[in-house]
Amino acid sequence: MLYRAYELHRRAATPLRTASALTARALAALPPAVGDRRPVRRVGAACDLLAHAGATHARPDWGIDTVVTGGREVRVERRAALETPFATLQHFARPEATGQPRVLLVGPMSGHFTTLLRPTVRTLLADHDVYALDWANARDVPVEHGPFGLDEYVDHVLAALRHLGPDTHVVAVCQPAVAVLAAVAVLAADDDPAQPATLTLMAGPVDTRVNPGPVNELAAKRPLSFFERWVVDTVPAPLAGAGRRVYPGVTQLTAFMSLDPKRHLRAHRAMYRALVDGDTAAAARTRAFYDEYGAVMDVPAEFYLETLERVFMDQHLATGRYTWRGRPVDPAAITRTALLTVEGAQDEMCPPGQTQAAHDLCGGIPAEHRRHHLQEGVGHYGVFSGSRWETGIYPVLRSFVADHRPAGARAG
């Protein structure tokens, strides 16, 4: 019912947002003698903010057409290497750059599209051959394609690693740290040749009992049935995924923003002032962030509830109870894959210590092939985007990959 009400409200508000956008453009087109007056700018700024208010469900473009590598700009051609109803393995191919380490980037299946990792991909492309699992919006996946839970997530990681081969370096950002660690453990237990050369876990909830934050405290306060009743809903017609049970992206967006509402309010006030003052560059930077932040995707209910229960409530991997397709998963089986963990010192969504806990689980990896990096001065998003990601974290990751690249490794 909530999803249907949201859709009705969104459609009802569309004429208002459209009118606001037209008004903002009309005011901007006025001659300077009129358009530069303060009251006119204020009205135009207010209309501009109203026109862009609210969430959207349109997948943002990756927008990566070129990248600088080896001191020269080269073109980037995005290609689908593998496709399922739930994900596409994107290859950011650079025909003019070859012989670089192959990296598989695995982002969260959350309320945002994988394009939120655009800064991560762009930075990695300077020195690596990059692939990324790009998750589908569950509301666009017909119910006949079946459910999607943690097992299916691990299946997709396994398929990607087997497709790319043993010289791959896998990087998991945030939520998928547990599923990706489990996938690598499955490959190790089977002595599968597709075991990756390195595994990098960035700001992921490997053991949420360590230094619990607001997200962990919320999960601990309520039983699973509460979340299933109040935040899971059914996709309404006429959407392609009508009938599928999901955790709506707009619900998760609301939850994210409620963690620090004052920060978002300050950002919008600053954007309003920038528009009034004619500082289009500052306004554009804030707008670009919130256009991406407000582009939401729905998550399959099975995946959301299983992640909540098995990762955040009961810590199955950290307590030795994690299973995949009914078989036990033991990270201690990993011996050939080097491990790097990365955390942000000011991360409230995944506080320091929760990702580092992977080292205690991966006792089979020799100490000289394990490393932990704590980045000062960054919160959750700063771990994979922004200046400290580029200048503080990325050099560590790049060096770790280079130090553990197999002899004779090929590029993808």
TIZA-256957 format. One record per residue (C-alpha): x, y, z; residue number from 1. Coordinates in steps of 0.25 Angstrom, whole numbers, plus 5000, padded with zeros to 4 digits. Each point is the difference from the previous one (the first is absolute). Example, Ala and Ser with C-alpha at 12.3 -4.5 7.8 and 13.67 -1.06 7.14 Angstrom:
2
{{5049,4982,5031},1},
{{5006,5014,4998},2},
***
This chain:
412
{{5000,5000,5000},1},
{{5011,5010,5003},2},
{{5007,4997,4987},3},
{{4987,5003,4992},4},
{{4997,5013,5009},5},
{{5014,5004,4996},6},
{{4998,4998,4986},7},
{{4987,5008,5000},8},
{{5007,5011,5007},9},
{{5011,5001,4991},10},
{{4991,5000,4988},11},
{{4992,5011,5006},12},
{{5012,5009,5003},13},
{{5005,4998,4986},14},
{{4993,5012,4994},15},
{{5005,5009,5012},16},
{{5014,4996,4997},17},
{{4998,5002,4985},18},
{{4994,5014,5002},19},
{{5012,5004,5010},20},
{{5010,4995,4990},21},
{{4994,5008,4989},22},
{{4999,5013,5009},23},
{{5014,4998,5004},24},
{{5005,5000,4986},25},
{{4991,5011,4996},26},
{{5005,5009,5011},27},
{{5015,4996,4996},28},
{{4997,5005,4986},29},
{{4996,5014,5004},30},
{{5008,5012,4996},31},
{{5011,5003,5011},32},
{{4993,5013,5003},33},
{{4989,4992,5005},34},
{{5005,4986,5003},35},
{{5012,5004,5009},36},
{{4990,5007,5010},37},
{{5001,4993,5013},38},
{{4985,4997,5002},39},
{{5000,4994,4986},40},
{{5012,4991,5003},41},
{{4994,4996,5013},42},
{{4987,4995,4993},43},
{{5009,4993,4989},44},
{{5008,4993,5010},45},
{{4988,4995,5008},46},
{{4993,4995,4987},47},
{{5013,4993,4996},48},
{{5001,4993,5014},49},
{{4986,4996,4999},50},
{{5001,4995,4986},51},
{{5011,4990,5004},52},
{{4994,4996,5013},53},
{{4996,4985,5003},54},
{{5006,4987,4996},55},
{{5001,4995,4986},56},
{{5001,4986,4995},57},
{{5008,5003,4987},58},
{{5014,4993,4999},59},
{{5010,5011,4999},60},
{{5010,4999,4989},61},
{{5014,4995,5003},62},
{{5006,5012,4993},63},
{{5014,4994,4998},64},
{{5004,5002,4986},65},
{{5015,5003,5002},66},
{{5010,4998,5011},67},
{{5014,5005,5002},68},
{{5010,4988,5001},69},
{{5015,5000,4998},70},
{{5000,5015,4998},71},
{{4990,5000,4988},72},
{{4985,5000,4998},73},
{{4994,4987,4995},74},
{{4986,4997,4996},75},
{{4991,4991,5008},76},
{{4990,4990,4994},77},
{{4990,4994,5009},78},
{{4996,4986,4996},79},
{{4992,4989,5007},80},
{{5008,4988,5003},81},
{{4989,4992,5007},82},
{{4985,5003,5002},83},
{{4989,4994,5008},84},
{{4987,5006,5004},85},
{{5006,5005,5013},86},
{{5013,5005,4996},87},
{{5010,5004,4988},88},
{{5015,4998,5001},89},
{{5005,5013,4994},90},
{{5013,5001,4994},91},
{{5006,5014,4999},92},
{{5009,4996,4988},93},
{{5012,5009,4995},94},
{{5005,4994,4987},95},
{{5012,5010,5001},96},
{{5004,4995,5013},97},
{{5004,4985,5002},98},
{{5008,4992,5010},99},
{{4994,5006,5013},100},
{{4995,4992,5012},101},
{{4986,4995,4999},102},
{{4991,5005,5011},103},
{{4985,4995,5003},104},
{{4993,5011,5008},105},
{{4988,4995,5007},106},
{{4991,5011,5006},107},
{{4988,4999,5009},108},
{{4986,4996,4996},109},
{{4993,5011,5008},110},
{{4991,5012,4997},111},
{{5010,5006,4991},112},
{{5005,4996,4986},113},
{{5014,4994,4998},114},
{{5003,5014,4993},115},
{{5002,5005,5014},116},
{{5014,4994,4998},117},
{{5003,5008,4988},118},
{{5012,5007,5008},119},
{{5005,4987,5004},120},
{{5000,4994,4985},121},
{{5006,5013,4994},122},
{{5011,5000,5010},123},
{{5003,4985,4998},124},
{{5000,5001,4985},125},
{{5013,5008,5001},126},
{{5008,4988,5003},127},
{{4990,4988,4998},128},
{{4991,4992,4991},129},
{{4987,5002,5007},130},
{{4987,4992,5000},131},
{{4989,5003,5009},132},
{{4987,4992,5004},133},
{{4989,5010,4997},134},
{{4987,4996,5008},135},
{{4986,5001,4994},136},
{{4989,5007,5006},137},
{{4991,4989,5006},138},
{{4987,5008,4996},139},
{{5004,4998,4985},140},
{{5002,4984,5002},141},
{{4988,4992,4997},142},
{{4996,4990,5011},143},
{{5002,4988,4990},144},
{{5015,5002,5002},145},
{{4998,4995,5014},146},
{{5006,5005,5014},147},
{{5013,5006,5002},148},
{{5007,4998,5014},149},
{{5014,4999,5006},150},
{{5002,4987,4993},151},
{{4997,5006,4986},152},
{{5009,5012,5003},153},
{{5012,4990,5003},154},
{{4996,4993,4987},155},
{{5002,5013,4992},156},
{{5013,5002,5007},157},
{{5005,4986,4997},158},
{{4995,5001,4985},159},
{{5008,5013,4998},160},
{{5013,4995,5006},161},
{{4999,4987,4992},162},
{{4997,5008,4988},163},
{{5012,5009,5002},164},
{{5010,4990,5005},165},
{{5011,4998,5010},166},
{{5008,5012,4998},167},
{{4988,5009,5005},168},
{{5001,5010,5012},169},
{{4986,5001,5006},170},
{{4996,5013,5008},171},
{{4987,5000,5009},172},
{{4995,5013,5004},173},
{{4991,5001,5012},174},
{{4988,4990,5002},175},
{{5005,4989,4991},176},
{{5013,4997,5008},177},
{{4994,4988,5007},178},
{{4994,4994,4987},179},
{{5013,5002,4992},180},
{{5008,4995,5011},181},
{{4991,4988,5000},182},
{{5002,4998,4985},183},
{{5015,5000,5001},184},
{{4999,4990,5012},185},
{{4991,4991,4991},186},
{{5011,5000,4989},187},
{{5011,4998,5009},188},
{{4993,4988,5007},189},
{{4998,4994,4986},190},
{{5014,5003,4995},191},
{{4994,5007,4989},192},
{{5009,5007,4990},193},
{{4992,5012,5000},194},
{{5005,5004,5014},195},
{{5003,5015,4999},196},
{{5014,5005,5002},197},
{{4996,5010,5010},198},
{{4987,5004,5008},199},
{{4998,5014,5005},200},
{{4989,5003,5009},201},
{{4996,5014,5002},202},
{{4991,5005,5011},203},
{{4992,4987,5001},204},
{{4992,4994,5012},205},
{{5008,4987,5002},206},
{{4998,5000,5015},207},
{{4989,5010,5004},208},
{{5003,4996,5015},209},
{{5012,5008,5000},210},
{{4999,5015,5003},211},
{{4985,5000,4996},212},
{{4994,5013,4994},213},
{{4986,5006,4997},214},
{{4997,4990,4989},215},
{{5004,4988,5009},216},
{{4992,5006,5012},217},
{{4988,5001,4992},218},
{{5001,4986,4995},219},
{{5001,4995,5014},220},
{{4988,5008,5005},221},
{{4989,4993,4992},222},
{{4997,4985,4996},223},
{{5001,4997,4985},224},
{{4985,4999,4999},225},
{{4999,5015,5003},226},
{{5009,5003,4988},227},
{{4992,4990,4991},228},
{{4987,5007,5004},229},
{{5003,5014,5000},230},
{{5011,5002,4989},231},
{{4998,4989,4990},232},
{{4989,5002,4990},233},
{{4995,4995,4986},234},
{{5003,5007,4987},235},
{{4987,5005,4994},236},
{{4995,4999,4986},237},
{{5003,5004,4989},238},
{{5015,4999,5004},239},
{{5007,4988,4993},240},
{{5003,4994,5014},241},
{{4985,5001,5005},242},
{{4998,4990,5011},243},
{{5015,4999,5004},244},
{{5002,5002,5015},245},
{{5011,5011,5002},246},
{{5006,5010,5009},247},
{{4997,5012,4993},248},
{{5012,5009,4997},249},
{{4992,5013,5004},250},
{{4999,4993,5014},251},
{{5015,4998,5001},252},
{{5003,5014,4995},253},
{{4991,5006,5011},254},
{{5007,4991,5010},255},
{{5014,5005,4995},256},
{{4996,5014,5001},257},
{{4994,4999,5014},258},
{{5014,4996,5005},259},
{{5005,5014,4998},260},
{{4988,5009,4996},261},
{{5007,5013,5004},262},
{{5011,4997,4990},263},
{{4990,4999,4989},264},
{{4992,5012,5004},265},
{{5013,5008,5000},266},
{{5004,4995,4987},267},
{{4987,5004,4993},268},
{{5001,5014,5007},269},
{{5014,5002,4995},270},
{{4995,4996,4986},271},
{{4988,5010,5001},272},
{{5010,5011,5004},273},
{{5009,4996,4988},274},
{{4989,5001,4990},275},
{{4996,5014,5006},276},
{{5014,5005,4999},277},
{{5002,4995,4986},278},
{{5011,4990,5005},279},
{{4996,4989,4989},280},
{{5012,4992,5002},281},
{{4998,4998,5015},282},
{{4985,4997,4998},283},
{{5003,4990,4989},284},
{{5010,4992,5009},285},
{{4989,4998,5010},286},
{{4989,4998,4990},287},
{{5009,4989,4994},288},
{{5001,4993,5013},289},
{{4986,5000,5003},290},
{{4995,4996,4986},291},
{{5009,4987,5003},292},
{{4996,4999,5014},293},
{{4985,5001,4997},294},
{{5000,4990,4988},295},
{{4995,4988,5008},296},
{{4998,4985,4997},297},
{{4992,4990,5007},298},
{{5006,4988,5006},299},
{{4994,4986,5000},300},
{{4994,4997,5013},301},
{{5007,4986,5002},302},
{{5014,5007,4999},303},
{{4996,5011,5009},304},
{{4994,4991,5011},305},
{{5011,4990,4999},306},
{{5011,5010,5001},307},
{{4993,5007,5012},308},
{{4999,4987,5007},309},
{{5013,4992,4996},310},
{{5009,5012,5000},311},
{{4995,5011,5009},312},
{{4992,4992,5010},313},
{{5007,4987,5002},314},
{{5013,5002,4993},315},
{{5000,4986,4994},316},
{{5014,5001,4993},317},
{{5007,5006,5012},318},
{{4994,4989,5009},319},
{{5003,4988,4991},320},
{{4985,4998,4996},321},
{{5000,5005,4986},322},
{{4996,4991,4989},323},
{{4998,5001,4985},324},
{{4991,4990,4993},325},
{{4999,4992,5012},326},
{{5015,4998,5002},327},
{{5009,5006,5011},328},
{{5009,5012,4996},329},
{{5013,5001,5007},330},
{{5009,5012,4997},331},
{{5012,4993,5006},332},
{{5000,4992,4987},333},
{{5006,5011,4993},334},
{{5015,4999,4999},335},
{{5004,5005,4985},336},
{{4992,5013,5000},337},
{{5007,5012,5007},338},
{{4991,5009,5009},339},
{{4999,5015,5001},340},
{{4989,5007,5009},341},
{{4997,5014,5000},342},
{{4992,5009,5010},343},
{{4997,5014,5002},344},
{{5003,5006,5014},345},
{{4987,5008,5000},346},
{{4991,4989,4994},347},
{{4987,5000,5007},348},
{{4993,4990,4991},349},
{{5011,4990,5001},350},
{{5009,5004,5012},351},
{{5015,4996,5001},352},
{{5003,4986,5004},353},
{{4988,4994,4993},354},
{{5007,4998,4987},355},
{{5014,4997,5006},356},
{{4993,4988,5007},357},
{{5002,4993,4987},358},
{{5015,4997,5003},359},
{{4996,4992,5013},360},
{{4991,4991,4991},361},
{{5010,4999,4989},362},
{{5011,4993,5008},363},
{{5004,4991,4988},364},
{{5006,5012,4993},365},
{{5015,5003,5004},366},
{{5002,5013,5008},367},
{{5009,5005,4989},368},
{{4988,5000,4990},369},
{{4991,5007,5009},370},
{{4999,5015,5003},371},
{{4990,5010,5006},372},
{{4999,5015,4997},373},
{{4992,5010,5009},374},
{{4998,5013,4993},375},
{{4999,5012,5009},376},
{{4990,5011,4997},377},
{{4990,4992,4992},378},
{{4986,4995,5002},379},
{{4993,4989,4993},380},
{{5000,5006,4986},381},
{{5014,5006,5001},382},
{{5005,4986,5000},383},
{{4997,4998,4985},384},
{{4998,5014,4995},385},
{{5006,5014,5002},386},
{{5014,5006,5002},387},
{{5005,4990,5011},388},
{{4995,4988,4992},389},
{{5009,5005,4989},390},
{{5012,5004,5007},391},
{{5000,4992,5013},392},
{{4992,4987,4997},393},
{{5002,4997,4986},394},
{{5015,5000,5000},395},
{{5000,4989,5011},396},
{{4990,4992,4991},397},
{{5008,5002,4988},398},
{{5013,4996,5007},399},
{{4994,4988,5006},400},
{{4995,4995,4987},401},
{{5013,5002,4993},402},
{{5008,4993,5011},403},
{{4991,4988,4999},404},
{{4998,4999,4985},405},
{{5003,4986,4995},406},
{{5012,4998,4991},407},
{{4996,5000,4985},408},
{{4986,5005,5004},409},
{{4992,5004,4987},410},
{{4990,5012,4999},411},
{{4986,4998,4997},412},
***
